[in-house]
């Protein structure tokens, strides 16, 4: 069966010939922090208090992400029953 692919062309073949698609999730931690604090980028540029708040939350987010990655790696390396990966 031929499938339409646009511009009047038709493609005949099986779906197995198509390359596998991969979803990529874009992460924007700074935008998420600004939305959480209800602060605009203009306030960050002009207000030193807002700037320090955003910087603290950004460092906290990076620290949490780093710790989560380390925990996942330890689980992959050592297994779930390891001394390093304690169940809580």
N, CA, C and O atoms as a Maestro MAE file, in Angstrom:
{
 s_m_m2io_version
 :::
 2.0.0
}

f_m_ct {
 s_m_title
 :::
 protein
 m_atom[352] {
  # First column is atom index #
  i_m_mmod_type
  r_m_x_coord
  r_m_y_coord
  r_m_z_coord
  i_m_residue_number
  s_m_chain_name
  s_m_pdb_residue_name
  s_m_pdb_atom_name
  i_m_atomic_number
  :::
  1 25 0.839 -1.170 0.000 1 A "UNK " " N  " 7
  2 3 0.000 0.000 0.000 1 A "UNK " " CA " 6
  3 2 0.887 1.237 0.000 1 A "UNK " " C  " 6
  4 15 1.884 1.282 0.720 1 A "UNK " " O  " 8
  5 25 0.546 2.211 -0.776 2 A "UNK " " N  " 7
  6 3 1.354 3.424 -0.820 2 A "UNK " " CA " 6
  7 2 0.763 4.461 0.134 2 A "UNK " " C  " 6
  8 15 -0.454 4.601 0.258 2 A "UNK " " O  " 8
  9 25 1.650 5.171 0.793 3 A "UNK " " N  " 7
  10 3 1.246 6.168 1.775 3 A "UNK " " CA " 6
  11 2 1.565 7.563 1.253 3 A "UNK " " C  " 6
  12 15 2.639 7.771 0.689 3 A "UNK " " O  " 8
  13 25 0.660 8.524 1.427 4 A "UNK " " N  " 7
  14 3 0.975 9.890 1.012 4 A "UNK " " CA " 6
  15 2 1.936 10.541 2.009 4 A "UNK " " C  " 6
  16 15 1.746 10.449 3.222 4 A "UNK " " O  " 8
  17 25 2.967 11.196 1.481 5 A "UNK " " N  " 7
  18 3 3.892 11.889 2.369 5 A "UNK " " CA " 6
  19 2 3.899 13.399 2.137 5 A "UNK " " C  " 6
  20 15 4.677 14.105 2.777 5 A "UNK " " O  " 8
  21 25 3.093 13.892 1.281 6 A "UNK " " N  " 7
  22 3 3.040 15.334 1.077 6 A "UNK " " CA " 6
  23 2 3.538 15.727 -0.297 6 A "UNK " " C  " 6
  24 15 4.300 14.988 -0.921 6 A "UNK " " O  " 8
  25 25 3.118 16.876 -0.767 7 A "UNK " " N  " 7
  26 3 3.481 17.430 -2.060 7 A "UNK " " CA " 6
  27 2 3.124 16.501 -3.215 7 A "UNK " " C  " 6
  28 15 3.734 16.567 -4.282 7 A "UNK " " O  " 8
  29 25 2.140 15.642 -3.002 8 A "UNK " " N  " 7
  30 3 1.689 14.762 -4.062 8 A "UNK " " CA " 6
  31 2 2.532 13.524 -4.263 8 A "UNK " " C  " 6
  32 15 2.202 12.694 -5.110 8 A "UNK " " O  " 8
  33 25 3.625 13.369 -3.503 9 A "UNK " " N  " 7
  34 3 4.451 12.169 -3.628 9 A "UNK " " CA " 6
  35 2 3.833 11.048 -2.810 9 A "UNK " " C  " 6
  36 15 3.133 11.283 -1.825 9 A "UNK " " O  " 8
  37 25 4.105 9.845 -3.234 10 A "UNK " " N  " 7
  38 3 3.615 8.695 -2.490 10 A "UNK " " CA " 6
  39 2 4.795 7.783 -2.195 10 A "UNK " " C  " 6
  40 15 5.721 7.644 -2.994 10 A "UNK " " O  " 8
  41 25 4.731 7.182 -1.048 11 A "UNK " " N  " 7
  42 3 5.803 6.301 -0.610 11 A "UNK " " CA " 6
  43 2 5.232 4.915 -0.432 11 A "UNK " " C  " 6
  44 15 4.229 4.729 0.257 11 A "UNK " " O  " 8
  45 25 5.862 3.959 -1.044 12 A "UNK " " N  " 7
  46 3 5.382 2.596 -0.871 12 A "UNK " " CA " 6
  47 2 6.464 1.809 -0.151 12 A "UNK " " C  " 6
  48 15 7.619 1.778 -0.576 12 A "UNK " " O  " 8
  49 25 6.088 1.201 0.899 13 A "UNK " " N  " 7
  50 3 7.025 0.427 1.710 13 A "UNK " " CA " 6
  51 2 6.382 0.109 3.042 13 A "UNK " " C  " 6
  52 15 5.274 0.554 3.345 13 A "UNK " " O  " 8
  53 25 7.083 -0.651 3.808 14 A "UNK " " N  " 7
  54 3 6.550 -1.026 5.095 14 A "UNK " " CA " 6
  55 2 7.010 -0.031 6.150 14 A "UNK " " C  " 6
  56 15 7.997 0.681 5.964 14 A "UNK " " O  " 8
  57 25 6.291 0.007 7.242 15 A "UNK " " N  " 7
  58 3 6.624 0.923 8.328 15 A "UNK " " CA " 6
  59 2 7.940 0.548 8.999 15 A "UNK " " C  " 6
  60 15 8.561 1.390 9.647 15 A "UNK " " O  " 8
  61 25 8.379 -0.710 8.853 16 A "UNK " " N  " 7
  62 3 9.627 -1.143 9.469 16 A "UNK " " CA " 6
  63 2 10.833 -0.459 8.827 16 A "UNK " " C  " 6
  64 15 11.899 -0.397 9.438 16 A "UNK " " O  " 8
  65 25 10.681 0.052 7.613 17 A "UNK " " N  " 7
  66 3 11.787 0.723 6.943 17 A "UNK " " CA " 6
  67 2 12.055 2.110 7.502 17 A "UNK " " C  " 6
  68 15 13.137 2.661 7.304 17 A "UNK " " O  " 8
  69 25 11.086 2.673 8.193 18 A "UNK " " N  " 7
  70 3 11.239 4.018 8.727 18 A "UNK " " CA " 6
  71 2 12.202 4.021 9.903 18 A "UNK " " C  " 6
  72 15 12.226 3.071 10.686 18 A "UNK " " O  " 8
  73 25 12.999 5.081 10.038 19 A "UNK " " N  " 7
  74 3 13.885 5.148 11.204 19 A "UNK " " CA " 6
  75 2 13.071 5.337 12.480 19 A "UNK " " C  " 6
  76 15 11.998 5.941 12.464 19 A "UNK " " O  " 8
  77 25 13.588 4.818 13.568 20 A "UNK " " N  " 7
  78 3 12.891 4.944 14.834 20 A "UNK " " CA " 6
  79 2 12.949 6.395 15.292 20 A "UNK " " C  " 6
  80 15 13.984 7.051 15.171 20 A "UNK " " O  " 8
  81 25 11.856 6.883 15.807 21 A "UNK " " N  " 7
  82 3 11.838 8.247 16.307 21 A "UNK " " CA " 6
  83 2 12.217 8.249 17.776 21 A "UNK " " C  " 6
  84 15 11.971 7.289 18.507 21 A "UNK " " O  " 8
  85 25 12.820 9.349 18.185 22 A "UNK " " N  " 7
  86 3 13.238 9.489 19.566 22 A "UNK " " CA " 6
  87 2 12.728 10.835 20.067 22 A "UNK " " C  " 6
  88 15 12.963 11.871 19.444 22 A "UNK " " O  " 8
  89 25 12.035 10.808 21.186 23 A "UNK " " N  " 7
  90 3 11.519 12.041 21.754 23 A "UNK " " CA " 6
  91 2 12.587 12.678 22.625 23 A "UNK " " C  " 6
  92 15 13.228 12.014 23.440 23 A "UNK " " O  " 8
  93 25 12.763 13.970 22.438 24 A "UNK " " N  " 7
  94 3 13.723 14.722 23.221 24 A "UNK " " CA " 6
  95 2 12.951 15.746 24.036 24 A "UNK " " C  " 6
  96 15 12.168 16.529 23.498 24 A "UNK " " O  " 8
  97 25 13.184 15.726 25.335 25 A "UNK " " N  " 7
  98 3 12.487 16.650 26.213 25 A "UNK " " CA " 6
  99 2 13.436 17.777 26.591 25 A "UNK " " C  " 6
  100 15 14.472 17.545 27.216 25 A "UNK " " O  " 8
  101 25 13.081 18.988 26.213 26 A "UNK " " N  " 7
  102 3 13.919 20.136 26.497 26 A "UNK " " CA " 6
  103 2 13.665 20.562 27.942 26 A "UNK " " C  " 6
  104 15 12.523 20.758 28.357 26 A "UNK " " O  " 8
  105 25 14.743 20.701 28.691 27 A "UNK " " N  " 7
  106 3 14.613 21.123 30.077 27 A "UNK " " CA " 6
  107 2 15.124 22.545 30.203 27 A "UNK " " C  " 6
  108 15 16.224 22.870 29.755 27 A "UNK " " O  " 8
  109 25 14.322 23.373 30.810 28 A "UNK " " N  " 7
  110 3 14.691 24.762 31.029 28 A "UNK " " CA " 6
  111 2 14.500 25.088 32.499 28 A "UNK " " C  " 6
  112 15 13.468 25.635 32.887 28 A "UNK " " O  " 8
  113 25 15.495 24.754 33.323 29 A "UNK " " N  " 7
  114 3 15.314 24.952 34.761 29 A "UNK " " CA " 6
  115 2 15.185 26.424 35.147 29 A "UNK " " C  " 6
  116 15 14.478 26.744 36.103 29 A "UNK " " O  " 8
  117 25 15.842 27.312 34.434 30 A "UNK " " N  " 7
  118 3 15.757 28.729 34.785 30 A "UNK " " CA " 6
  119 2 14.341 29.263 34.555 30 A "UNK " " C  " 6
  120 15 13.834 30.028 35.376 30 A "UNK " " O  " 8
  121 25 13.706 28.878 33.470 31 A "UNK " " N  " 7
  122 3 12.334 29.321 33.217 31 A "UNK " " CA " 6
  123 2 11.384 28.766 34.269 31 A "UNK " " C  " 6
  124 15 10.453 29.450 34.693 31 A "UNK " " O  " 8
  125 25 11.617 27.531 34.688 32 A "UNK " " N  " 7
  126 3 10.778 26.921 35.718 32 A "UNK " " CA " 6
  127 2 10.951 27.643 37.052 32 A "UNK " " C  " 6
  128 15 9.977 27.844 37.777 32 A "UNK " " O  " 8
  129 25 12.184 28.035 37.382 33 A "UNK " " N  " 7
  130 3 12.450 28.751 38.631 33 A "UNK " " CA " 6
  131 2 11.822 30.130 38.598 33 A "UNK " " C  " 6
  132 15 11.234 30.567 39.587 33 A "UNK " " O  " 8
  133 25 11.938 30.823 37.468 34 A "UNK " " N  " 7
  134 3 11.326 32.146 37.352 34 A "UNK " " CA " 6
  135 2 9.809 32.070 37.498 34 A "UNK " " C  " 6
  136 15 9.198 32.938 38.122 34 A "UNK " " O  " 8
  137 25 9.207 31.045 36.928 35 A "UNK " " N  " 7
  138 3 7.758 30.881 37.058 35 A "UNK " " CA " 6
  139 2 7.378 30.544 38.498 35 A "UNK " " C  " 6
  140 15 6.361 31.026 38.996 35 A "UNK " " O  " 8
  141 25 8.188 29.717 39.175 36 A "UNK " " N  " 7
  142 3 7.900 29.350 40.554 36 A "UNK " " CA " 6
  143 2 7.979 30.557 41.477 36 A "UNK " " C  " 6
  144 15 7.144 30.718 42.367 36 A "UNK " " O  " 8
  145 25 8.980 31.400 41.268 37 A "UNK " " N  " 7
  146 3 9.152 32.583 42.105 37 A "UNK " " CA " 6
  147 2 8.297 33.753 41.657 37 A "UNK " " C  " 6
  148 15 8.218 34.767 42.350 37 A "UNK " " O  " 8
  149 25 7.654 33.622 40.503 38 A "UNK " " N  " 7
  150 3 6.845 34.697 39.926 38 A "UNK " " CA " 6
  151 2 7.689 35.962 39.724 38 A "UNK " " C  " 6
  152 15 7.288 37.065 40.095 38 A "UNK " " O  " 8
  153 25 8.861 35.766 39.131 39 A "UNK " " N  " 7
  154 3 9.805 36.845 38.872 39 A "UNK " " CA " 6
  155 2 10.081 36.886 37.378 39 A "UNK " " C  " 6
  156 15 10.251 35.845 36.744 39 A "UNK " " O  " 8
  157 25 10.124 38.071 36.823 40 A "UNK " " N  " 7
  158 3 10.441 38.205 35.402 40 A "UNK " " CA " 6
  159 2 11.950 38.348 35.225 40 A "UNK " " C  " 6
  160 15 12.674 38.614 36.184 40 A "UNK " " O  " 8
  161 25 12.407 38.171 34.010 41 A "UNK " " N  " 7
  162 3 13.835 38.296 33.717 41 A "UNK " " CA " 6
  163 2 14.294 39.739 33.902 41 A "UNK " " C  " 6
  164 15 15.457 39.980 34.226 41 A "UNK " " O  " 8
  165 25 13.396 40.699 33.702 42 A "UNK " " N  " 7
  166 3 13.734 42.109 33.932 42 A "UNK " " CA " 6
  167 2 14.008 42.371 35.406 42 A "UNK " " C  " 6
  168 15 14.919 43.125 35.748 42 A "UNK " " O  " 8
  169 25 13.218 41.746 36.283 43 A "UNK " " N  " 7
  170 3 13.454 41.909 37.713 43 A "UNK " " CA " 6
  171 2 14.788 41.293 38.117 43 A "UNK " " C  " 6
  172 15 15.477 41.816 38.993 43 A "UNK " " O  " 8
  173 25 15.146 40.197 37.488 44 A "UNK " " N  " 7
  174 3 16.427 39.558 37.797 44 A "UNK " " CA " 6
  175 2 17.570 40.474 37.392 44 A "UNK " " C  " 6
  176 15 18.579 40.551 38.092 44 A "UNK " " O  " 8
  177 25 17.424 41.167 36.272 45 A "UNK " " N  " 7
  178 3 18.484 42.058 35.802 45 A "UNK " " CA " 6
  179 2 18.608 43.313 36.663 45 A "UNK " " C  " 6
  180 15 19.711 43.814 36.878 45 A "UNK " " O  " 8
  181 25 17.484 43.815 37.151 46 A "UNK " " N  " 7
  182 3 17.490 45.108 37.839 46 A "UNK " " CA " 6
  183 2 17.521 45.006 39.364 46 A "UNK " " C  " 6
  184 15 17.997 45.936 40.016 46 A "UNK " " O  " 8
  185 25 17.042 43.931 39.949 47 A "UNK " " N  " 7
  186 3 16.907 43.823 41.397 47 A "UNK " " CA " 6
  187 2 17.909 42.804 41.946 47 A "UNK " " C  " 6
  188 15 17.840 41.626 41.595 47 A "UNK " " O  " 8
  189 25 18.837 43.240 42.802 48 A "UNK " " N  " 7
  190 3 19.824 42.288 43.327 48 A "UNK " " CA " 6
  191 2 19.206 41.220 44.251 48 A "UNK " " C  " 6
  192 15 19.734 40.113 44.346 48 A "UNK " " O  " 8
  193 25 18.120 41.536 44.915 49 A "UNK " " N  " 7
  194 3 17.469 40.554 45.780 49 A "UNK " " CA " 6
  195 2 16.852 39.447 44.937 49 A "UNK " " C  " 6
  196 15 16.999 38.269 45.262 49 A "UNK " " O  " 8
  197 25 16.165 39.812 43.858 50 A "UNK " " N  " 7
  198 3 15.576 38.819 42.959 50 A "UNK " " CA " 6
  199 2 16.677 37.982 42.315 50 A "UNK " " C  " 6
  200 15 16.522 36.773 42.135 50 A "UNK " " O  " 8
  201 25 17.785 38.628 41.969 51 A "UNK " " N  " 7
  202 3 18.906 37.918 41.354 51 A "UNK " " CA " 6
  203 2 19.468 36.871 42.308 51 A "UNK " " C  " 6
  204 15 19.755 35.747 41.896 51 A "UNK " " O  " 8
  205 25 19.628 37.232 43.583 52 A "UNK " " N  " 7
  206 3 20.181 36.276 44.537 52 A "UNK " " CA " 6
  207 2 19.195 35.142 44.820 52 A "UNK " " C  " 6
  208 15 19.615 34.002 45.021 52 A "UNK " " O  " 8
  209 25 17.894 35.434 44.839 53 A "UNK " " N  " 7
  210 3 16.886 34.382 45.025 53 A "UNK " " CA " 6
  211 2 16.960 33.365 43.888 53 A "UNK " " C  " 6
  212 15 16.987 32.156 44.121 53 A "UNK " " O  " 8
  213 25 16.992 33.865 42.677 54 A "UNK " " N  " 7
  214 3 17.032 32.982 41.508 54 A "UNK " " CA " 6
  215 2 18.327 32.179 41.500 54 A "UNK " " C  " 6
  216 15 18.316 30.995 41.165 54 A "UNK " " O  " 8
  217 25 19.438 32.806 41.865 55 A "UNK " " N  " 7
  218 3 20.717 32.099 41.901 55 A "UNK " " CA " 6
  219 2 20.688 30.978 42.934 55 A "UNK " " C  " 6
  220 15 21.196 29.888 42.673 55 A "UNK " " O  " 8
  221 25 20.102 31.229 44.102 56 A "UNK " " N  " 7
  222 3 20.025 30.192 45.144 56 A "UNK " " CA " 6
  223 2 19.160 29.027 44.686 56 A "UNK " " C  " 6
  224 15 19.542 27.869 44.854 56 A "UNK " " O  " 8
  225 25 18.006 29.320 44.113 57 A "UNK " " N  " 7
  226 3 17.136 28.247 43.643 57 A "UNK " " CA " 6
  227 2 17.768 27.476 42.487 57 A "UNK " " C  " 6
  228 15 17.577 26.266 42.371 57 A "UNK " " O  " 8
  229 25 18.523 28.175 41.628 58 A "UNK " " N  " 7
  230 3 19.190 27.516 40.512 58 A "UNK " " CA " 6
  231 2 20.269 26.557 41.028 58 A "UNK " " C  " 6
  232 15 20.382 25.430 40.545 58 A "UNK " " O  " 8
  233 25 21.057 27.005 42.006 59 A "UNK " " N  " 7
  234 3 22.074 26.128 42.591 59 A "UNK " " CA " 6
  235 2 21.437 24.931 43.284 59 A "UNK " " C  " 6
  236 15 21.950 23.815 43.197 59 A "UNK " " O  " 8
  237 25 20.318 25.160 43.972 60 A "UNK " " N  " 7
  238 3 19.607 24.070 44.617 60 A "UNK " " CA " 6
  239 2 19.110 23.053 43.587 60 A "UNK " " C  " 6
  240 15 19.230 21.846 43.796 60 A "UNK " " O  " 8
  241 25 18.555 23.541 42.479 61 A "UNK " " N  " 7
  242 3 18.067 22.657 41.414 61 A "UNK " " CA " 6
  243 2 19.207 21.823 40.831 61 A "UNK " " C  " 6
  244 15 19.054 20.623 40.604 61 A "UNK " " O  " 8
  245 25 20.347 22.464 40.592 62 A "UNK " " N  " 7
  246 3 21.498 21.741 40.044 62 A "UNK " " CA " 6
  247 2 22.008 20.689 41.025 62 A "UNK " " C  " 6
  248 15 22.387 19.590 40.619 62 A "UNK " " O  " 8
  249 25 22.017 21.021 42.303 63 A "UNK " " N  " 7
  250 3 22.464 20.074 43.318 63 A "UNK " " CA " 6
  251 2 21.538 18.860 43.384 63 A "UNK " " C  " 6
  252 15 22.005 17.725 43.468 63 A "UNK " " O  " 8
  253 25 20.241 19.097 43.345 64 A "UNK " " N  " 7
  254 3 19.266 18.010 43.373 64 A "UNK " " CA " 6
  255 2 19.408 17.132 42.137 64 A "UNK " " C  " 6
  256 15 19.392 15.906 42.244 64 A "UNK " " O  " 8
  257 25 19.546 17.746 40.964 65 A "UNK " " N  " 7
  258 3 19.730 16.982 39.722 65 A "UNK " " CA " 6
  259 2 20.985 16.118 39.783 65 A "UNK " " C  " 6
  260 15 20.971 14.959 39.371 65 A "UNK " " O  " 8
  261 25 22.068 16.692 40.300 66 A "UNK " " N  " 7
  262 3 23.333 15.961 40.402 66 A "UNK " " CA " 6
  263 2 23.188 14.765 41.347 66 A "UNK " " C  " 6
  264 15 23.677 13.673 41.055 66 A "UNK " " O  " 8
  265 25 22.511 14.977 42.482 67 A "UNK " " N  " 7
  266 3 22.329 13.888 43.441 67 A "UNK " " CA " 6
  267 2 21.447 12.780 42.863 67 A "UNK " " C  " 6
  268 15 21.703 11.599 43.095 67 A "UNK " " O  " 8
  269 25 20.406 13.158 42.109 68 A "UNK " " N  " 7
  270 3 19.542 12.159 41.483 68 A "UNK " " CA " 6
  271 2 20.307 11.337 40.450 68 A "UNK " " C  " 6
  272 15 20.128 10.122 40.371 68 A "UNK " " O  " 8
  273 25 21.157 11.990 39.660 69 A "UNK " " N  " 7
  274 3 21.956 11.268 38.673 69 A "UNK " " CA " 6
  275 2 22.933 10.301 39.348 69 A "UNK " " C  " 6
  276 15 23.123 9.178 38.882 69 A "UNK " " O  " 8
  277 25 23.546 10.742 40.441 70 A "UNK " " N  " 7
  278 3 24.469 9.866 41.160 70 A "UNK " " CA " 6
  279 2 23.745 8.652 41.734 70 A "UNK " " C  " 6
  280 15 24.264 7.537 41.685 70 A "UNK " " O  " 8
  281 25 22.561 8.863 42.272 71 A "UNK " " N  " 7
  282 3 21.788 7.755 42.821 71 A "UNK " " CA " 6
  283 2 21.409 6.763 41.736 71 A "UNK " " C  " 6
  284 15 21.495 5.552 41.941 71 A "UNK " " O  " 8
  285 25 20.991 7.268 40.584 72 A "UNK " " N  " 7
  286 3 20.647 6.384 39.473 72 A "UNK " " CA " 6
  287 2 21.854 5.589 38.991 72 A "UNK " " C  " 6
  288 15 21.743 4.398 38.701 72 A "UNK " " O  " 8
  289 25 23.009 6.249 38.908 73 A "UNK " " N  " 7
  290 3 24.228 5.549 38.488 73 A "UNK " " CA " 6
  291 2 24.643 4.483 39.501 73 A "UNK " " C  " 6
  292 15 25.065 3.391 39.117 73 A "UNK " " O  " 8
  293 25 24.525 4.797 40.791 74 A "UNK " " N  " 7
  294 3 24.867 3.815 41.817 74 A "UNK " " CA " 6
  295 2 23.940 2.608 41.744 74 A "UNK " " C  " 6
  296 15 24.374 1.476 41.958 74 A "UNK " " O  " 8
  297 25 22.670 2.843 41.445 75 A "UNK " " N  " 7
  298 3 21.735 1.734 41.310 75 A "UNK " " CA " 6
  299 2 22.083 0.873 40.103 75 A "UNK " " C  " 6
  300 15 21.965 -0.351 40.161 75 A "UNK " " O  " 8
  301 25 22.507 1.498 39.015 76 A "UNK " " N  " 7
  302 3 22.882 0.741 37.828 76 A "UNK " " CA " 6
  303 2 24.149 -0.066 38.076 76 A "UNK " " C  " 6
  304 15 24.243 -1.217 37.651 76 A "UNK " " O  " 8
  305 25 25.117 0.525 38.757 77 A "UNK " " N  " 7
  306 3 26.389 -0.142 38.976 77 A "UNK " " CA " 6
  307 2 26.287 -1.241 40.019 77 A "UNK " " C  " 6
  308 15 26.816 -2.335 39.824 77 A "UNK " " O  " 8
  309 25 25.609 -0.956 41.124 78 A "UNK " " N  " 7
  310 3 25.654 -1.842 42.271 78 A "UNK " " CA " 6
  311 2 24.408 -2.702 42.435 78 A "UNK " " C  " 6
  312 15 24.444 -3.707 43.145 78 A "UNK " " O  " 8
  313 25 23.343 -2.339 41.812 79 A "UNK " " N  " 7
  314 3 22.097 -3.055 42.006 79 A "UNK " " CA " 6
  315 2 21.297 -2.443 43.145 79 A "UNK " " C  " 6
  316 15 21.809 -1.617 43.900 79 A "UNK " " O  " 8
  317 25 20.080 -2.839 43.262 80 A "UNK " " N  " 7
  318 3 19.167 -2.254 44.237 80 A "UNK " " CA " 6
  319 2 19.524 -2.682 45.668 80 A "UNK " " C  " 6
  320 15 19.299 -1.917 46.605 80 A "UNK " " O  " 8
  321 25 20.068 -3.875 45.850 81 A "UNK " " N  " 7
  322 3 20.351 -4.402 47.184 81 A "UNK " " CA " 6
  323 2 21.724 -3.988 47.708 81 A "UNK " " C  " 6
  324 15 22.183 -4.531 48.713 81 A "UNK " " O  " 8
  325 25 22.373 -3.063 47.064 82 A "UNK " " N  " 7
  326 3 23.709 -2.658 47.457 82 A "UNK " " CA " 6
  327 2 23.684 -1.830 48.752 82 A "UNK " " C  " 6
  328 15 22.645 -1.308 49.154 82 A "UNK " " O  " 8
  329 25 24.842 -1.728 49.382 83 A "UNK " " N  " 7
  330 3 24.971 -0.943 50.596 83 A "UNK " " CA " 6
  331 2 24.773 0.539 50.284 83 A "UNK " " C  " 6
  332 15 24.264 1.288 51.118 83 A "UNK " " O  " 8
  333 25 25.171 0.959 49.091 84 A "UNK " " N  " 7
  334 3 25.111 2.361 48.722 84 A "UNK " " CA " 6
  335 2 23.714 2.821 48.377 84 A "UNK " " C  " 6
  336 15 23.425 4.014 48.468 84 A "UNK " " O  " 8
  337 25 22.842 1.918 47.984 85 A "UNK " " N  " 7
  338 3 21.483 2.253 47.592 85 A "UNK " " CA " 6
  339 2 20.531 1.696 48.636 85 A "UNK " " C  " 6
  340 15 20.036 0.576 48.512 85 A "UNK " " O  " 8
  341 25 20.287 2.479 49.647 86 A "UNK " " N  " 7
  342 3 19.428 2.019 50.725 86 A "UNK " " CA " 6
  343 2 17.973 2.275 50.379 86 A "UNK " " C  " 6
  344 15 17.609 3.343 49.886 86 A "UNK " " O  " 8
  345 25 17.151 1.276 50.648 87 A "UNK " " N  " 7
  346 3 15.716 1.452 50.435 87 A "UNK " " CA " 6
  347 2 15.143 2.205 51.618 87 A "UNK " " C  " 6
  348 15 15.497 1.950 52.769 87 A "UNK " " O  " 8
  349 25 14.259 3.128 51.319 88 A "UNK " " N  " 7
  350 3 13.649 3.910 52.394 88 A "UNK " " CA " 6
  351 2 12.183 3.654 52.441 88 A "UNK " " C  " 6
  352 15 11.484 4.221 53.281 88 A "UNK " " O  " 8
  :::
 }
 m_bond[351] {
  # First column is bond index #
  i_m_from
  i_m_to
  i_m_order
  :::
  1 1 2 1
  2 2 3 1
  3 3 4 2
  4 3 5 1
  5 5 6 1
  6 6 7 1
  7 7 8 2
  8 7 9 1
  9 9 10 1
  10 10 11 1
  11 11 12 2
  12 11 13 1
  13 13 14 1
  14 14 15 1
  15 15 16 2
  16 15 17 1
  17 17 18 1
  18 18 19 1
  19 19 20 2
  20 19 21 1
  21 21 22 1
  22 22 23 1
  23 23 24 2
  24 23 25 1
  25 25 26 1
  26 26 27 1
  27 27 28 2
  28 27 29 1
  29 29 30 1
  30 30 31 1
  31 31 32 2
  32 31 33 1
  33 33 34 1
  34 34 35 1
  35 35 36 2
  36 35 37 1
  37 37 38 1
  38 38 39 1
  39 39 40 2
  40 39 41 1
  41 41 42 1
  42 42 43 1
  43 43 44 2
  44 43 45 1
  45 45 46 1
  46 46 47 1
  47 47 48 2
  48 47 49 1
  49 49 50 1
  50 50 51 1
  51 51 52 2
  52 51 53 1
  53 53 54 1
  54 54 55 1
  55 55 56 2
  56 55 57 1
  57 57 58 1
  58 58 59 1
  59 59 60 2
  60 59 61 1
  61 61 62 1
  62 62 63 1
  63 63 64 2
  64 63 65 1
  65 65 66 1
  66 66 67 1
  67 67 68 2
  68 67 69 1
  69 69 70 1
  70 70 71 1
  71 71 72 2
  72 71 73 1
  73 73 74 1
  74 74 75 1
  75 75 76 2
  76 75 77 1
  77 77 78 1
  78 78 79 1
  79 79 80 2
  80 79 81 1
  81 81 82 1
  82 82 83 1
  83 83 84 2
  84 83 85 1
  85 85 86 1
  86 86 87 1
  87 87 88 2
  88 87 89 1
  89 89 90 1
  90 90 91 1
  91 91 92 2
  92 91 93 1
  93 93 94 1
  94 94 95 1
  95 95 96 2
  96 95 97 1
  97 97 98 1
  98 98 99 1
  99 99 100 2
  100 99 101 1
  101 101 102 1
  102 102 103 1
  103 103 104 2
  104 103 105 1
  105 105 106 1
  106 106 107 1
  107 107 108 2
  108 107 109 1
  109 109 110 1
  110 110 111 1
  111 111 112 2
  112 111 113 1
  113 113 114 1
  114 114 115 1
  115 115 116 2
  116 115 117 1
  117 117 118 1
  118 118 119 1
  119 119 120 2
  120 119 121 1
  121 121 122 1
  122 122 123 1
  123 123 124 2
  124 123 125 1
  125 125 126 1
  126 126 127 1
  127 127 128 2
  128 127 129 1
  129 129 130 1
  130 130 131 1
  131 131 132 2
  132 131 133 1
  133 133 134 1
  134 134 135 1
  135 135 136 2
  136 135 137 1
  137 137 138 1
  138 138 139 1
  139 139 140 2
  140 139 141 1
  141 141 142 1
  142 142 143 1
  143 143 144 2
  144 143 145 1
  145 145 146 1
  146 146 147 1
  147 147 148 2
  148 147 149 1
  149 149 150 1
  150 150 151 1
  151 151 152 2
  152 151 153 1
  153 153 154 1
  154 154 155 1
  155 155 156 2
  156 155 157 1
  157 157 158 1
  158 158 159 1
  159 159 160 2
  160 159 161 1
  161 161 162 1
  162 162 163 1
  163 163 164 2
  164 163 165 1
  165 165 166 1
  166 166 167 1
  167 167 168 2
  168 167 169 1
  169 169 170 1
  170 170 171 1
  171 171 172 2
  172 171 173 1
  173 173 174 1
  174 174 175 1
  175 175 176 2
  176 175 177 1
  177 177 178 1
  178 178 179 1
  179 179 180 2
  180 179 181 1
  181 181 182 1
  182 182 183 1
  183 183 184 2
  184 183 185 1
  185 185 186 1
  186 186 187 1
  187 187 188 2
  188 187 189 1
  189 189 190 1
  190 190 191 1
  191 191 192 2
  192 191 193 1
  193 193 194 1
  194 194 195 1
  195 195 196 2
  196 195 197 1
  197 197 198 1
  198 198 199 1
  199 199 200 2
  200 199 201 1
  201 201 202 1
  202 202 203 1
  203 203 204 2
  204 203 205 1
  205 205 206 1
  206 206 207 1
  207 207 208 2
  208 207 209 1
  209 209 210 1
  210 210 211 1
  211 211 212 2
  212 211 213 1
  213 213 214 1
  214 214 215 1
  215 215 216 2
  216 215 217 1
  217 217 218 1
  218 218 219 1
  219 219 220 2
  220 219 221 1
  221 221 222 1
  222 222 223 1
  223 223 224 2
  224 223 225 1
  225 225 226 1
  226 226 227 1
  227 227 228 2
  228 227 229 1
  229 229 230 1
  230 230 231 1
  231 231 232 2
  232 231 233 1
  233 233 234 1
  234 234 235 1
  235 235 236 2
  236 235 237 1
  237 237 238 1
  238 238 239 1
  239 239 240 2
  240 239 241 1
  241 241 242 1
  242 242 243 1
  243 243 244 2
  244 243 245 1
  245 245 246 1
  246 246 247 1
  247 247 248 2
  248 247 249 1
  249 249 250 1
  250 250 251 1
  251 251 252 2
  252 251 253 1
  253 253 254 1
  254 254 255 1
  255 255 256 2
  256 255 257 1
  257 257 258 1
  258 258 259 1
  259 259 260 2
  260 259 261 1
  261 261 262 1
  262 262 263 1
  263 263 264 2
  264 263 265 1
  265 265 266 1
  266 266 267 1
  267 267 268 2
  268 267 269 1
  269 269 270 1
  270 270 271 1
  271 271 272 2
  272 271 273 1
  273 273 274 1
  274 274 275 1
  275 275 276 2
  276 275 277 1
  277 277 278 1
  278 278 279 1
  279 279 280 2
  280 279 281 1
  281 281 282 1
  282 282 283 1
  283 283 284 2
  284 283 285 1
  285 285 286 1
  286 286 287 1
  287 287 288 2
  288 287 289 1
  289 289 290 1
  290 290 291 1
  291 291 292 2
  292 291 293 1
  293 293 294 1
  294 294 295 1
  295 295 296 2
  296 295 297 1
  297 297 298 1
  298 298 299 1
  299 299 300 2
  300 299 301 1
  301 301 302 1
  302 302 303 1
  303 303 304 2
  304 303 305 1
  305 305 306 1
  306 306 307 1
  307 307 308 2
  308 307 309 1
  309 309 310 1
  310 310 311 1
  311 311 312 2
  312 311 313 1
  313 313 314 1
  314 314 315 1
  315 315 316 2
  316 315 317 1
  317 317 318 1
  318 318 319 1
  319 319 320 2
  320 319 321 1
  321 321 322 1
  322 322 323 1
  323 323 324 2
  324 323 325 1
  325 325 326 1
  326 326 327 1
  327 327 328 2
  328 327 329 1
  329 329 330 1
  330 330 331 1
  331 331 332 2
  332 331 333 1
  333 333 334 1
  334 334 335 1
  335 335 336 2
  336 335 337 1
  337 337 338 1
  338 338 339 1
  339 339 340 2
  340 339 341 1
  341 341 342 1
  342 342 343 1
  343 343 344 2
  344 343 345 1
  345 345 346 1
  346 346 347 1
  347 347 348 2
  348 347 349 1
  349 349 350 1
  350 350 351 1
  351 351 352 2
  :::
 }
}
